[in-house]
Each structure stands twice: as C-alpha cells, then as structure tokens.
Amino acid sequence: MIGQIRGKLIEKNPPEILMEVGGITYELQIPMSTLYQLPELGRDLLLHTHFVVREDAQLLYGFYDKGDKAMFRALIRVNGVGPKLALGILSSMDVNEFVRTVRNNDVAAMVNLPGIGKKTAERLIIEMRDRLSEWDTGALSPTSASLSLAEAGIKKDAETALIGLGYKPPQATRAIAQVLKDNPEISDNEELIRLSLKSMV
C-alpha cells in the first residue's frame, strides 16, 4: 500500500495531476479540495494517498489533508459508492460540512451533490451515520463554516461564468485557484472572474 507520496508537481489537469518522484512520474486522481491547495508547478508536494488495484487498472488517489483521505476511504465502503463518486462528493462539499449533512439527515443537501440520487443519498446517510459518530468537527467554527460555504459559492459561480465565455473547465479551474491563492481576501465572484480573465490573457 502506498500511504504517502512526496515529489515534484509537474502537471495539473483536474481531476488528474502528475508528480515526479525519483525519476518516475505518477498519475494521481485528486478532489477539488486538494486542487485548490496545490503549489505552483515545479514545487515539492506531499500528498496522502490511497492505492486501488483493479482487474483492468491500478489507480492512485491523492489528498492534501488526512481528513479527506479518511473520508474518501469511508465513502468507498458504502454500497454503490466508488472512487469516482467519492471524489465528486469531496470536490463539492468539505469534510466537516458532509459530516453535518449526515448527522442532520439532510437528504435534500445530499441529492444536490453530483451523481447522487435520492436512494443513494438515503443509503449514504444511513451507512455513514455510525461511521461518523465520533468525527470531530470542532475545528470548524460556525463563522469559518460560513466563510467556507461562501468561498465555495463564488468559486462555482466564477467557474460557470468562465466556461460560459468559452474557456475549458481545466483552464477555468486553474486560473481561479491561482487567483484565490494570490488574493485570499476576495469575497465576490465579479472580482474573482475579472482577475481570472486577466490571468489568462
């Protein structure tokens, strides 16, 4: 089992990245929560990983935070939830928000996640409830939770706008991530869109 990987980030093409380790280049699948925390190309990076061996492929999944990796492992143990869907969940909702959704039996919020219908949402809540009973969400205060949700909202709006202008999703994602990294104080999507467009000129 490959538990961690440390190397040089050489390519970003969400949801896939390439890392060079000792002359070998590894392909890793990552959630958007990890993408937004990646350094610039050429920089060193440490990711927590989960290795999946299938009959037709060997896949490596990378996570910036240990909590995301732990949640990913919990999700893929749910009947009907594979790695692709688990990545989609972690890309759309942060770990602590997902825990609260499960604890609140919020089927409506779960159905809003990509690839999840009502039956899958209900099964997720039922099967994850006990597994998350001791999950600590104390590190995320109500204020920071609101900020996290607001940031996710402006990212989504900006991505939609850039794609609507003709940019490819990976281009939009990379530009937005870089602008937010350089300007963490941004709080409205219009400013985020303007700076993202400027960075791609």
VENKAGI-V762839 format. One record per residue. RES is the residue in one small letter. SS is DSSP state (alpha for helix, beta for strand, coil for the rest). PHI is phi as a letter, one per 30 degrees, with the letter a starting at -180 (NA if undefined). BURIAL is 1 if it has 24 or more other ideal C-beta (glycine too) atoms within 12 Angstrom, else 0. Layout:
BEGIN
RES/SS/PHI/BURIAL
RES/SS/PHI/BURIAL
END
This chain:
BEGIN
m/coil/NA/0
i/coil/c/0
g/coil/c/0
q/beta/b/0
i/beta/b/1
r/beta/b/0
g/beta/a/1
k/beta/c/1
l/beta/d/1
i/beta/c/1
e/beta/a/1
k/beta/b/1
n/beta/b/0
p/coil/e/1
p/coil/c/1
e/beta/c/1
i/beta/b/1
l/beta/c/1
m/beta/b/1
e/beta/c/0
v/beta/b/1
g/coil/h/0
g/coil/i/0
i/beta/c/0
t/beta/c/0
y/beta/c/1
e/beta/c/1
l/beta/b/1
q/beta/c/1
i/beta/b/1
p/coil/d/1
m/alpha/d/1
s/alpha/d/1
t/alpha/d/1
l/alpha/e/1
y/coil/d/1
q/coil/c/1
l/coil/d/1
p/coil/d/1
e/coil/d/0
l/coil/e/0
g/coil/j/0
r/coil/d/0
d/beta/d/0
l/beta/b/1
l/beta/c/1
l/beta/b/1
h/beta/d/1
t/beta/b/1
h/beta/b/1
f/beta/c/1
v/beta/c/1
v/beta/c/0
r/coil/c/0
e/coil/d/0
d/coil/c/0
a/coil/a/0
q/beta/b/0
l/beta/c/1
l/beta/c/1
y/beta/c/1
g/beta/c/1
f/beta/b/1
y/coil/d/1
d/coil/c/1
k/alpha/d/0
g/alpha/d/1
d/alpha/d/1
k/alpha/d/1
a/alpha/d/1
m/alpha/d/1
f/alpha/e/1
r/alpha/d/1
a/alpha/d/1
l/alpha/d/1
i/coil/d/1
r/coil/d/0
v/coil/d/1
n/coil/e/0
g/coil/j/0
v/coil/c/1
g/coil/c/0
p/alpha/e/1
k/alpha/d/0
l/alpha/d/1
a/alpha/d/1
l/alpha/d/1
g/alpha/d/1
i/alpha/d/1
l/alpha/d/1
s/alpha/d/1
s/alpha/c/1
m/coil/b/1
d/coil/d/1
v/alpha/e/1
n/alpha/d/1
e/alpha/d/1
f/alpha/d/1
v/alpha/d/1
r/alpha/d/1
t/alpha/d/1
v/alpha/d/1
r/alpha/d/0
n/coil/d/0
n/coil/h/0
d/coil/d/0
v/alpha/d/0
a/alpha/e/0
a/alpha/d/1
m/alpha/d/1
v/alpha/d/0
n/coil/d/0
l/coil/d/1
p/coil/d/0
g/coil/i/0
i/coil/c/1
g/coil/c/0
k/alpha/d/0
k/alpha/d/0
t/alpha/d/1
a/alpha/d/1
e/alpha/d/0
r/alpha/d/1
l/alpha/e/1
i/alpha/d/1
i/alpha/d/0
e/alpha/d/0
m/alpha/d/1
r/alpha/e/0
d/alpha/d/0
r/alpha/d/0
l/coil/c/1
s/coil/e/0
e/coil/c/0
w/coil/d/1
d/coil/d/0
t/coil/c/1
g/coil/d/0
a/coil/d/0
l/coil/c/0
s/coil/d/0
p/alpha/e/0
t/alpha/d/0
s/alpha/d/0
a/alpha/d/1
s/alpha/d/0
l/alpha/d/0
s/alpha/d/1
l/alpha/d/0
a/alpha/d/0
e/alpha/d/1
a/alpha/d/1
g/alpha/d/0
i/alpha/d/1
k/alpha/d/1
k/alpha/d/1
d/alpha/d/0
a/alpha/d/1
e/alpha/d/1
t/alpha/d/0
a/alpha/d/0
l/alpha/d/1
i/alpha/d/0
g/alpha/d/0
l/coil/d/0
g/coil/j/0
y/coil/d/1
k/coil/d/0
p/alpha/e/0
p/alpha/d/0
q/alpha/d/0
a/alpha/d/1
t/alpha/d/1
r/alpha/d/1
a/alpha/d/1
i/alpha/d/1
a/alpha/d/1
q/alpha/d/1
v/alpha/d/1
l/alpha/d/1
k/alpha/d/0
d/alpha/d/0
n/coil/b/0
p/coil/d/0
e/coil/d/0
i/coil/e/1
s/coil/b/0
d/coil/b/0
n/alpha/d/1
e/alpha/d/0
e/alpha/d/0
l/alpha/d/1
i/alpha/d/1
r/alpha/d/0
l/alpha/d/1
s/alpha/d/1
l/alpha/d/0
k/alpha/d/0
s/alpha/d/1
m/coil/c/0
v/coil/d/0
END
